[in-house]
Amino acid sequence: MDETKRMVDSYEVQQEILIGKVEVLLGIDQTKSDSPYMVCYCTRNNSLGVEQFYEAAMGADYLEAMNDFISRVQQEINELKAERASFETSMSPFTKEQCQPIKDEMRIDNQVVVIRSERLRPEYHTANHQLVLALSGFGTHAYSRGRAVYALNLYSGEEIRWNREDILGIIKPEHMPEWAKDTLNQHKVDRQNRQNNRETAR
């Protein structure tokens, strides 16, 4: 059975690379004589996970389109390299020895937990992308049949859904890096300020 073709408007996607925060796409529509080639970005950074396409560039020259495609991928790689170079602490992934195991009877909401590195894309196999603050979801409860854990990435500040089985454990205090402590403290301050503002508004 033929797989469903991936389309961006009338362009059939021929090349796609997921790297960093974006996916770079190259599409072809031979019916457009003046602009048969298209390069764009794609993200799913929304609550529904819907594809969003942006910064599309169309043209008539395949080599120019391919050059644009490769340049965009290289830009994402450069940004990832710069991110790693900016960290003075170890970027090596956390291991289970640095974590407290999570037992079925444990609640994990409001705990800083470590995402298993194998559940992350290869470019994110670094310590800063493993640390998240578990916020809510049935997966944070003890003995819950639910799996969802809604968490705050302490590095990027993004909220994302994981499953309880994606979590390696709770980070041991002695292995919590200083940058993560600072981010966690700021999150607590922001949350308290929001609560105070709501009470004042009543």
Secondary structure, DSSP 8 states (H G I E B T S, - for coil): ------EETTEEEEEEEEETTEEEEEEE-TT-SS--EEEEEEE--STT---EEEEEEEES-HHHHHHHHHHHHHHHHHHHHHHHHT--S--S---GGGEE---TT---TT-EEEE-GGGS-GGG-SGGGTEEEEEESGGGSTT-S--EEEEEETTT--EEEEEGGGEEEEE-GGG--HHHHHHHHHHHHHHHHHHHHHHHH-
